[in-house]
Amino acid sequence: MRDALQLSRDRVWFEDDRVPPRRLQVTHHPERRVVVLSAWHEGTCTATFQLPIADAPALIDVLVTALAASPQPTPISPTSPSLVPTAWDRVRSWAIAVVRRTA
């Protein structure tokens, strides 16, 4: 999987590594209180799902649980060129803390 392409605070694309190209677009529509998930196959939208904002916590719970259960990143050694945590390190640490608080 490649990094997500954040077009704005309300729109992000996630690309799948499979061929032909597949993408997931996530858009926020506050006026309708939904988040729309759109599945794209090459340049064609093949499906959409309108997730009510009220149901977003259940989706977030699954994603946080998946992050917390993922393998540990390779530890940074003292001789590594950078000791600054990556974005992945920060997200994973946050996810683990959330799961521990809710467990």
KAFEN-V141192 format. One record per residue. SS is DSSP state (helix for helix, strand for strand, loop for the rest). Layout:
SS / SS
This chain:
loop / loop / loop / loop / strand / strand / strand / strand / loop / loop / strand / strand / strand / strand / strand / strand / loop / loop / loop / loop / loop / strand / strand / strand / strand / strand / strand / strand / strand / loop / loop / loop / loop / strand / strand / strand / strand / strand / strand / strand / strand / loop / loop / strand / strand / strand / strand / strand / strand / strand / strand / strand / helix / helix / helix / helix / helix / helix / helix / helix / helix / helix / helix / helix / helix / helix / helix / helix / helix / loop / loop / loop / loop / loop / loop / loop / loop / loop / loop / loop / loop / loop / loop / loop / loop / loop / helix / helix / helix / helix / helix / helix / helix / helix / helix / helix / helix / helix / helix / helix / helix / helix / loop
